[in-house]
Amino acid sequence: MAAIQPVTKDGLQNTLNSLAASGKLKDFYDLYQGTTTEEFRQMIETALIKEIEVYGRNGWIDDIAGLLGRDGLSDAVKIAIEPALIGGIEVCGWNGWIDSVAKLLGRTDLSDAVKSAARLVLDKKK
């Protein structure tokens, strides 16, 4: 039987980052919210940001928008949301997923940049 190796900070961060591509944004948010140690919270935050970026690249804008207004998000996470939403809106437009884009415009917590991106995609589909 192989000896159990201690977990290093880099090893744990790499594992979290790998899991960030798994499509479990809500789970990462819950883990982020439930973390009490600052060092581990920063590691989870890094993975959460990567997960938000993955969601944007896949056009999963409903889940990204679901993070808006959540309590306890750091400035870094909040900053990651807008470009992921804009990129996700573009992916939705390319794939014809207009319903998700139209649904976003009903929200009151979007930035002007996100609203503009959504309107542009919707205007192109008319």
C-alpha positions in Angstrom: 0.0 0.0 0.0 1.4 3.4 -1.0 2.0 5.9 1.7 -0.5 8.8 1.9 1.2 12.0 0.8 0.3 15.3 2.6 -1.9 17.7 0.6 0.0 20.8 -0.5 -1.6 24.1 -1.0 -0.7 24.0 -4.7 -2.1 20.5 -5.0 -5.3 21.5 -3.4 -5.6 24.6 -5.6 -4.9 22.6 -8.8 -7.6 20.1 -7.7 -10.1 22.9 -7.1 -9.3 24.5 -10.4 -9.8 21.2 -12.2 -13.2 20.7 -10.5 -14.1 24.3 -11.5 -14.7 23.0 -15.1 -17.3 20.5 -13.8 -20.4 22.6 -14.2 -21.1 22.9 -10.5 -21.3 26.6 -10.0 -23.9 26.5 -7.2 -21.8 23.9 -5.3 -18.7 26.1 -5.6 -20.7 29.1 -4.3 -22.0 27.1 -1.4 -18.5 25.9 -0.6 -17.2 29.5 -0.9 -20.0 30.8 1.5 -19.4 28.0 4.0 -15.6 28.4 4.3 -14.3 30.1 7.4 -10.6 30.1 7.0 -9.4 33.0 4.9 -6.6 31.0 3.1 -9.1 28.3 2.0 -11.7 30.9 1.1 -9.2 32.5 -1.3 -8.5 29.1 -2.9 -12.2 28.5 -3.3 -12.7 32.0 -4.7 -10.0 31.4 -7.4 -11.8 28.2 -8.4 -15.2 29.9 -8.3 -14.0 32.6 -10.7 -12.7 29.9 -13.0 -16.1 28.2 -12.9 -17.8 31.5 -13.7 -15.6 31.9 -16.7 -16.4 28.3 -17.8 -20.1 29.1 -17.6 -19.6 32.2 -19.7 -17.8 30.3 -22.4 -20.6 27.7 -22.5 -23.4 30.3 -22.6 -24.9 29.3 -19.2 -25.9 32.8 -18.4 -28.9 31.9 -16.2 -26.6 30.4 -13.6 -24.1 33.3 -13.7 -26.9 35.8 -13.4 -28.1 33.8 -10.4 -25.0 34.9 -8.5 -25.9 38.6 -8.8 -27.0 40.1 -5.5 -25.8 37.1 -3.5 -24.4 37.9 -0.1 -20.7 37.6 0.7 -19.2 37.7 -2.8 -15.8 39.4 -2.9 -15.1 42.2 -5.3 -13.0 39.8 -7.4 -15.9 37.4 -7.9 -18.3 40.4 -8.7 -15.8 41.6 -11.3 -15.6 38.2 -12.9 -19.4 38.0 -13.4 -19.9 40.9 -15.9 -17.4 39.7 -18.6 -18.6 36.1 -18.2 -22.2 37.3 -18.7 -21.3 39.3 -21.7 -19.3 36.4 -23.2 -22.1 34.0 -22.4 -24.7 36.3 -24.1 -22.6 36.2 -27.2 -22.4 32.4 -27.1 -26.2 32.3 -26.7 -26.6 34.6 -29.7 -24.3 32.4 -31.9 -26.3 29.3 -30.8 -29.7 30.9 -31.1 -30.5 30.6 -27.4 -32.4 33.8 -27.4 -34.9 33.0 -24.6 -32.1 33.0 -22.0 -30.9 36.4 -23.3 -34.4 37.9 -23.3 -35.0 36.7 -19.8 -31.9 38.6 -18.6 -33.3 41.9 -19.7 -36.1 41.5 -17.1 -33.5 41.8 -14.3 -32.9 45.1 -12.6 -29.4 44.2 -11.3 -27.6 44.2 -14.6 -24.9 46.7 -15.6 -25.4 48.8 -18.7 -22.7 46.9 -20.5 -24.5 43.6 -19.9 -27.9 45.1 -21.0 -26.3 46.5 -24.2 -24.8 43.1 -25.1 -28.1 41.4 -24.6 -30.0 44.0 -26.7 -27.4 43.7 -29.4 -27.8 39.9 -29.6 -31.6 40.2 -29.6 -31.5 42.9 -32.3 -29.4 40.7 -34.6 -32.0 37.9 -34.3 -34.9 40.1 -35.4 
